[in-house]
Amino acid sequence: MKSCPNCHEEIEDNFEVCWNCNYSLTENKVVEFEDPTIQGTRKIKCLRCDVPMPYSGNFKFHEGSRYGVFGNLFEVFENREAFDLYVCPQCGKVEFFTAQAH
C-alpha cells in the first residue's frame, strides 16, 4: 500500500490516482474528471464541420395524436422518450442522444 501525498489516504499499489482526492501520482497534481452523467456535458463535434456542438436542452417526444387533458385515455400508455439535443452552430445538423441518468 502507498500513501497519498495530498490527503495521506492509503492507495493500492496498482492504482495511480487516489480514490479520495483524485491526486495523480504520475502527474503529481489533483486531476479533474468530467462527470458524463450531468446533462449537457458531452463533448460532441459536428461530423460535417468538426466544430463543437452546444447542448440545446432535453426534449420529450410523445407517440399519439393528442396529448394532455384532451388526449385519449389509452394514450397514457403510449411510448414517451426524452433525448438530449445538440445542434451544430455552422451547418444546423442536429444530434439526439438518450438522456443520461443523474
Buried (B, 14 or more C-beta within 10 A) or exposed (E): EBEBEBBEBEBEEEEEBBEEEBBEBEEEEEEEEEEEEEEEEBEBEBEEBEEEBEBEEBEEEBEBEEEEEEBEEEBEEEEEEEBBBBBBEEEEBEBEEEBBEE
